[in-house]
Amino acid sequence: MCNFNKSFAGLLIVLLFCGLCLFSCGGTPAASSTGSKPSAPSASSPSAPQPAWVTKPESAYPSAQYVVATGEGRSAEEAQYKARVGLLQIFGMKLADESVIQEMYQETSTQAGTNWANTVSVDRKITASAEGILSGCEIKEQWKNDKGNEFHALAVMEKAKTLNIYPDIIKRISQGMTEVLNIPNKNTFEGYARYRFAATLAKDIDSCINVLRFAGGSTSVPAGLKTENEYLAEANNIIRTIPVRVAVTTGRDLDQNGRIQAAFAKTIGNVGFRTGDNNSPYALEITLAVSPVELAGQTNKFARYEITANLVDTKTRQGVLPTYSINGREGHATQSEANNRAIAAAERKINEDYKGLLEENLSQIK
């Protein structure tokens, strides 16, 4: 996988995330900052009658002072998670961005007598940056029913606090953006990764601005910064400047008329890369093997093909993307024709599959 300056990028993410989360959602009920309202029972306490906020949250936290969202689930953790998600949706946040952390509130099937972990989609994710967008949010109330199989949570953001802390959040994200884009040569895979990350930060700034506006404040994108789409467009432009040499490095004599190499070169070009020579900074190195296969009871001859393609940095010899690997088997009355059919089948598979996988892998570069 791509690991361009991971220590720098990882440190930046951690610093941003930790800074944002100084005010992030609490996991336990807290008293309202505007009154002496009694706290709702914790998940382990005896059940109380259903409070009004479960169906009418504004009855406890007026919309003039608070932004609120409720969540319901089969565990306290699931209810809290859904309440936070509700706030994100109010602010227009999406849950499937590039920088993701697995949702943290899954339980095992033995905890609290529930099987929530088995019933909630395992691919539910929330961005680390999205968690930061919830700065200032608290889980103010929790309630469970008599049977203990229905949990509710109320996530609350105080508008006055939001107006105080979000300008600083936007400032710190903007400073992080400056560091991300401080690179001597952007026309590399590292530059591509950094501009994609800048797009994520630009989206976070937009989300923070939405939160401020929702809380009654006003602000604008800091001077000199571009939109998410502009950074993504620049990332795509960077791809078009990168030369990639495509070569069968093992099994070249088996590549009839260069068909396998040509199939990969065509895909590389269709994605936007330039065709490179032996001095290119990146190379797609292909290994090809075709071998006879004997099958009991068969009069036909069979050939098995095995192909790998690894996009590497030619200077460091490190892989840039996951290795692409395919294999298959073809048969015919003669071994030579079985070999021909194996190459043809591999060529078809590359033409059908490689472009989509390459684009997917590029979209996941960090």
Phi and psi in degrees as a GROMACS rama.xvg file:
@    title "Ramachandran Plot"
@    xaxis  label "Phi"
@    yaxis  label "Psi"
@TYPE xy
-65.376  134.903  CYS-2
-136.543  40.1691  ASN-3
-62.6424  114.897  PHE-4
47.4514  45.9357  ASN-5
-60.7849  -35.4242  LYS-6
-62.3357  -39.4065  SER-7
-66.916  -51.7286  PHE-8
-63.2439  -42.4728  ALA-9
-63.4176  -42.2303  GLY-10
-63.6327  -40.7571  LEU-11
-62.2106  -45.4069  LEU-12
-61.4188  -45.2162  ILE-13
-61.3119  -45.1335  VAL-14
-62.4349  -45.5854  LEU-15
-61.7548  -47.8336  LEU-16
-64.7314  -44.3036  PHE-17
-63.8562  -39.6826  CYS-18
-65.0096  -43.5742  GLY-19
-64.5689  -37.586  LEU-20
-82.2988  6.98855  CYS-21
-58.7609  -26.8455  LEU-22
-117.52  16.8443  PHE-23
-74.1995  172.297  SER-24
-53.7309  132.713  CYS-25
-79.3935  153.36  GLY-26
-96.6516  -1.46684  GLY-27
-126.253  156.214  THR-28
-61.4297  145.694  PRO-29
-134.241  150.47  ALA-30
-69.7763  150.68  ALA-31
-63.2114  142.347  SER-32
-77.1894  -6.11686  SER-33
-112.432  7.237  THR-34
-171.867  -178.673  GLY-35
-103.402  32.6275  SER-36
-54.7405  130.037  LYS-37
-67.7518  144.686  PRO-38
-70.7151  149.584  SER-39
-72.2459  160.155  ALA-40
-64.4374  147.457  PRO-41
-72.5064  172.213  SER-42
-62.4426  -23.4008  ALA-43
-98.3428  -5.36064  SER-44
-87.5869  163.046  SER-45
-59.8645  149.444  PRO-46
-72.8197  144.934  SER-47
-111.871  165.993  ALA-48
-56.1519  150.779  PRO-49
-59.5725  121.476  GLN-50
-75.3119  160.712  PRO-51
-64.2715  -31.3293  ALA-52
-64.1221  -19.8189  TRP-53
-59.205  -39.9341  VAL-54
-105.528  -24.698  THR-55
-134.141  80.1001  LYS-56
-59.9043  -28.0467  PRO-57
-68.4441  -15.3434  GLU-58
-68.4518  -26.0673  SER-59
-102.195  -31.3271  ALA-60
-133.766  92.8293  TYR-61
-56.8183  140.875  PRO-62
-65.7583  -18.1013  SER-63
-69.2788  -25.4312  ALA-64
-112.478  -19.6059  GLN-65
-135.697  153.835  TYR-66
-109.393  125.752  VAL-67
-132.141  154.938  VAL-68
-151.043  142.563  ALA-69
-106.18  156.177  THR-70
-137.856  145.482  GLY-71
-129.239  141.103  GLU-72
-163.771  -176.364  GLY-73
-95.1091  8.36844  ARG-74
-149.73  161.601  SER-75
-62.1074  -37.6363  ALA-76
-66.0669  -41.8557  GLU-77
-65.0356  -41.829  GLU-78
-61.7246  -42.7499  ALA-79
-62.9829  -44.0839  GLN-80
-58.6561  -46.8199  TYR-81
-66.8895  -32.5333  LYS-82
-64.8758  -43.6209  ALA-83
-62.3419  -42.9495  ARG-84
-59.6277  -39.1945  VAL-85
-58.5738  -40.6782  GLY-86
-65.3865  -42.9372  LEU-87
-58.8384  -40.4709  LEU-88
-67.5345  -35.3743  GLN-89
-58.7806  -38.7259  ILE-90
-88.8594  5.53385  PHE-91
80.0063  18.5811  GLY-92
-81.3177  144.517  MET-93
-103.492  159.137  LYS-94
-106.298  6.99951  LEU-95
-127.483  66.4708  ALA-96
-98.2307  -176.124  ASP-97
-69.4122  -47.5538  GLU-98
-91.47  103.769  SER-99
-123.217  149.399  VAL-100
-123.743  143.916  ILE-101
-60.0629  140.341  GLN-102
-55.3446  131.69  GLU-103
-92.9672  0.530633  MET-104
-109.292  17.6311  TYR-105
-69.856  141.187  GLN-106
-109.96  160.02  GLU-107
-81.1273  163.846  THR-108
-67.9145  -12.1879  SER-109
-95.8753  -11.1969  THR-110
-82.32  133.96  GLN-111
56.3576  19.517  ALA-112
67.3946  22.8111  GLY-113
-112.41  166.597  THR-114
-122.459  36.3593  ASN-115
-59.7312  -39.2127  TRP-116
-61.8825  -26.0792  ALA-117
-86.4763  -12.8255  ASN-118
-111.267  -12.3039  THR-119
-97.7766  135.8  VAL-120
-55.4207  129.271  SER-121
-73.211  -13.0804  VAL-122
-97.4567  13.0236  ASP-123
-69.4132  128.098  ARG-124
-134.207  157.935  LYS-125
-139.533  139.236  ILE-126
-74.0353  147.657  THR-127
-60.7023  -38.7274  ALA-128
-66.9303  -35.3534  SER-129
-64.1944  -38.2275  ALA-130
-59.645  -39.3366  GLU-131
-64.8479  -34.1851  GLY-132
-61.2274  -22.8652  ILE-133
-85.1777  16.1344  LEU-134
-54.1235  133.781  SER-135
92.4488  -4.91327  GLY-136
-87.5409  147.693  CYS-137
-135.16  146.414  GLU-138
-82.6908  99.6709  ILE-139
-84.0575  -33.4647  LYS-140
-136.394  148.927  GLU-141
-142.643  148.489  GLN-142
-153.939  145.751  TRP-143
-130.739  155.092  LYS-144
-80.0582  177.196  ASN-145
-60.2349  -37.0433  ASP-146
-77.7386  -12.8093  LYS-147
73.1903  19.4659  GLY-148
-116.616  9.86418  ASN-149
-139.699  117.162  GLU-150
-117.691  144.481  PHE-151
-129.878  147.699  HIS-152
-140.979  150.036  ALA-153
-122.68  115.94  LEU-154
-94.1903  133.284  ALA-155
-131.282  135.024  VAL-156
-122.111  124.97  MET-157
-81.3667  123.96  GLU-158
-61.3114  -40.275  LYS-159
-63.3758  -41.3751  ALA-160
-65.8978  -39.2638  LYS-161
-59.5161  -42.9603  THR-162
-64.3115  -25.2325  LEU-163
-82.6246  -38.7527  ASN-164
-96.0147  -25.1993  ILE-165
-72.2715  -32.784  TYR-166
-57.502  -37.859  PRO-167
-69.1429  -37.4268  ASP-168
-60.518  -45.8888  ILE-169
-61.1515  -40.3382  ILE-170
-62.2777  -43.495  LYS-171
-70.5949  -37.3283  ARG-172
-63.6564  -40.0036  ILE-173
-61.9953  -40.7023  SER-174
-63.9075  -39.5947  GLN-175
-61.8683  -38.3557  GLY-176
-59.8248  -42.4518  MET-177
-60.0768  -42.7586  THR-178
-66.1043  -41.466  GLU-179
-59.4109  -40.9529  VAL-180
-90.3399  4.98034  LEU-181
-83.6463  85.5054  ASN-182
-140.193  132.266  ILE-183
-65.0835  -36.2184  PRO-184
-132.521  105.587  ASN-185
-79.3265  -16.1537  LYS-186
-84.3544  56.6782  ASN-187
-140.075  173.581  THR-188
-65.6299  -31.3412  PHE-189
-64.1653  -42.8059  GLU-190
-61.8997  -41.9148  GLY-191
-58.4424  -47.0202  TYR-192
-63.0457  -41.2452  ALA-193
-66.4277  -39.0983  ARG-194
-70.5011  -31.993  TYR-195
-67.3309  -39.6797  ARG-196
-66.6371  -37.4287  PHE-197
-60.5722  -36.3327  ALA-198
-62.5575  -39.3242  ALA-199
-64.4444  -42.7113  THR-200
-65.5462  -37.2894  LEU-201
-63.0961  -37.5889  ALA-202
-66.1877  -38.5704  LYS-203
-63.0814  -41.0055  ASP-204
-61.9267  -43.4216  ILE-205
-57.3515  -43.1487  ASP-206
-64.8092  -41.0592  SER-207
-62.1568  -39.9322  CYS-208
-63.0175  -40.697  ILE-209
-61.6864  -41.0986  ASN-210
-61.754  -45.9125  VAL-211
-60.1158  -44.5891  LEU-212
-63.7715  -38.9024  ARG-213
-64.7653  -31.9574  PHE-214
-83.6566  -0.412115  ALA-215
100.372  5.13647  GLY-216
-95.6916  -176.814  GLY-217
-147.551  140.884  SER-218
-162.456  177.571  THR-219
-141.834  170.119  SER-220
-63.4507  130.913  VAL-221
-55.511  146.395  PRO-222
-58.4857  138.639  ALA-223
91.3331  -12.6508  GLY-224
-92.9964  148.999  LEU-225
-104.519  177.803  LYS-226
-84.5238  166.029  THR-227
-53.5593  -47.2718  GLU-228
-65.6577  -32.9618  ASN-229
-68.5213  -39.7335  GLU-230
-68.2859  -38.3562  TYR-231
-64.3119  -39.3416  LEU-232
-63.6485  -39.6008  ALA-233
-66.5281  -37.5567  GLU-234
-60.3707  -42.6869  ALA-235
-66.5243  -34.4642  ASN-236
-65.7293  -36.2637  ASN-237
-61.2671  -41.1822  ILE-238
-55.213  -37.9523  ILE-239
-71.3649  -13.5131  ARG-240
-95.0288  -9.4077  THR-241
-89.6431  118.175  ILE-242
-83.6394  137.014  PRO-243
-128.897  123.004  VAL-244
-83.3017  131.838  ARG-245
-111.318  122.208  VAL-246
-150.376  139.874  ALA-247
-82.8302  109.145  VAL-248
-92.6539  -21.0784  THR-249
-135.158  127.63  THR-250
85.4533  25.0704  GLY-251
-59.6641  -33.4155  ARG-252
-67.7668  -17.1613  ASP-253
-88.3731  -12.826  LEU-254
-83.2861  90.7735  ASP-255
-61.6242  119.33  GLN-256
57.0671  23.4127  ASN-257
67.3934  26.7371  GLY-258
-67.2158  -40.3583  ARG-259
-68.1861  -45.4581  ILE-260
-60.7081  -41.6074  GLN-261
-65.0754  -37.8455  ALA-262
-63.8088  -43.6048  ALA-263
-67.3151  -42.2062  PHE-264
-62.5813  -38.7552  ALA-265
-62.3428  -44.501  LYS-266
-65.2965  -44.3218  THR-267
-56.2692  -42.9631  ILE-268
-67.3908  -39.4148  GLY-269
-65.3481  -30.5505  ASN-270
-74.5674  -24.0786  VAL-271
127.088  -9.10147  GLY-272
-68.6566  152.586  PHE-273
-83.813  148.94  ARG-274
-76.2904  127.345  THR-275
-109.228  170.995  GLY-276
-109.528  -164.183  ASP-277
-66.1442  -16.7675  ASN-278
-96.0769  8.90898  ASN-279
-65.7027  145.563  SER-280
-71.4312  -17.1705  PRO-281
-133.479  150.099  TYR-282
-141.873  139.804  ALA-283
-96.5866  105.613  LEU-284
-99.1351  123.478  GLU-285
-112.206  133.983  ILE-286
-112.302  137.991  THR-287
-132.958  130.427  LEU-288
-136.849  135.213  ALA-289
-130.294  124.173  VAL-290
-136.423  147.457  SER-291
-68.8906  148.274  PRO-292
-128.467  130.059  VAL-293
-101.944  127.75  GLU-294
-118.119  128.326  LEU-295
-60.5681  135.947  ALA-296
78.5726  7.05318  GLY-297
-109.029  133.834  GLN-298
-89.5156  -23.6961  THR-299
-70.741  158.687  ASN-300
-97.4296  147.29  LYS-301
-129.071  151.288  PHE-302
-133.02  136.945  ALA-303
-108.461  130.992  ARG-304
-107.329  144.725  TYR-305
-137.627  126.079  GLU-306
-135.376  136.192  ILE-307
-127.308  149.527  THR-308
-136.445  122.732  ALA-309
-124.396  118.516  ASN-310
-86.7996  116.104  LEU-311
-124.749  155.899  VAL-312
-80.2891  118.98  ASP-313
-69.9922  -18.6363  THR-314
-84.7369  -47.3387  LYS-315
-91.7999  -16.9461  THR-316
66.7739  18.2146  ARG-317
-90.0152  143.096  GLN-318
-69.8629  138.09  GLY-319
-91.1434  -37.0263  VAL-320
-130.926  165.113  LEU-321
-58.2079  144.92  PRO-322
-68.1023  132.276  THR-323
-88.2727  132.471  TYR-324
-141.984  131.672  SER-325
-139.132  157.533  ILE-326
-155.552  162.332  ASN-327
-175.992  179.45  GLY-328
-139.774  139.926  ARG-329
-134.397  153.25  GLU-330
-133.406  160.383  GLY-331
-166.559  175.851  HIS-332
-67.6078  -27.7723  ALA-333
-119.891  154.139  THR-334
-67.5977  -38.244  GLN-335
-63.7936  -39.546  SER-336
-73.1937  -33.0662  GLU-337
-62.0426  -40.4449  ALA-338
-62.1402  -43.2939  ASN-339
-59.7247  -43.7838  ASN-340
-68.1734  -32.8589  ARG-341
-64.0401  -44.6817  ALA-342
-63.1572  -42.7479  ILE-343
-63.4903  -40.7706  ALA-344
-65.1189  -40.6824  ALA-345
-64.2956  -41.45  ALA-346
-60.3558  -44.9878  GLU-347
-60.7412  -43.0113  ARG-348
-65.2623  -40.2192  LYS-349
-61.8229  -46.8502  ILE-350
-61.8333  -33.1156  ASN-351
-82.3001  -37.2739  GLU-352
-109.334  -33.2008  ASP-353
-66.7525  -38.1094  TYR-354
-60.9468  -47.1429  LYS-355
-62.9913  -42.1755  GLY-356
-67.0607  -39.2035  LEU-357
-63.2219  -45.3914  LEU-358
-64.7935  -38.6196  GLU-359
-64.0968  -43.7146  GLU-360
-65.5366  -38.4404  ASN-361
-63.7984  -37.2554  LEU-362
-68.2676  -17.0079  SER-363
-102.896  3.16139  GLN-364
-63.2819  133.198  ILE-365
